Amino acid sequence: MRRIKIGLLGRILIAIVLGVLLGRFLPSWLIRVFITFNGLFSEFLNFIVPLIIVGFVTPAIADIGAKAGRMLLITTVIAYVTTLISGFISYFTGAALFPSLISGNVSIDQISDSINLTPYFTISIPAMLNVMTALVLSFMLGLGIANLGLPTLKNVFADFKEIVLKTIYKVILPLLPIYIFGIFLNMTHSGQVMKVLSVFFVIIGIIFALHIFVLVFQYVVAGAIVGKNPFKALWNMMSAYFTALGTQSSAATIPVTLKQTISNGVNEGVAGFVIPLCATIHLSGSTLKIVACALALMIMQGMPYDFPMFAGFIMMLGVTMVAAPGVPGGAIMAALGVLQSMLGFGDSEQALMIALYIAMDSFGTACNVTGDGAIALIIDKFNGKGNKK
């Protein structure tokens, strides 16, 4: 018989369901086994987060900086601005709606303390760099490699990126469902799980509506600039949208995105440049999700927040998203360091962020790639080669 293959989203959903069901029945000594595993996995995550930043941000900046050209600059700026706008839309919507929909003062980090469950043992794995040091180092190295033309050093960091990427594929992603199972197992045992799950349902519904709004906004702006019917152009990109829903990959959707973008009247050369580039640097849907999820978890726990805090977070997140690897959940992995350093997220909050993000990964990817078509329309206009249809 053929082996049934369950994707990452399926495994995480199974982990959440099992954690909720078994947390009511399993004895404390067995739950402590998973608490011990979670403690070790958290230490490893804290260790590897700065390495993820260095491994992904450095070659990403080196690659972008090494490519000269007006079209590259305009595309990068528009992709970054679009990502920022999505983040701010997400923040203002969440700040207006979430406080009345989410009950506060659920301290995730103190759940295990409240029932006196502790790991059997702990092992400390100190990080080689703190998060901000890793970010600054990555910017310095990336810009230096790009400006000085250092192919050897660029290849070193390209190889280092492959090592980190392989670690994500072979270690973090396979063990992630067990980690999330342990989190929900512990929350169910402590009686807090329903409060946390209620946040999941509220956020998912609002974020889906925000994705649709952001896409309409992007195409209305692009349509006004290029003089096209925005709704017709957006409808024409639906093939790319639904392909991304199925593949959960911007890279895998490039052929469809490219074809539909050209059918919208974009010059083939412009589309061939913009679409693959935006598949890497334009993650407005991903940023929207991360901002909304982070805000919801902060409100749920009664953590203080304000606009200046999230403004800085969104601007830094927009840069970090450029380095997001092309794997399921890659964007949230790249964002863990910023969540930790700028919003004060601990291990449990990061685990819930990963679960929330991956639960909506398809919708974020679909928003990203569909928005790429709007950016291509604008670049085509600026490039002076648009077809007058």
Order of alpha helices (4+ residues) and beta strands (2+ residues): alpha-alpha-alpha-alpha-alpha-alpha-alpha-alpha-alpha-alpha-alpha-alpha-alpha-alpha-alpha-alpha-alpha
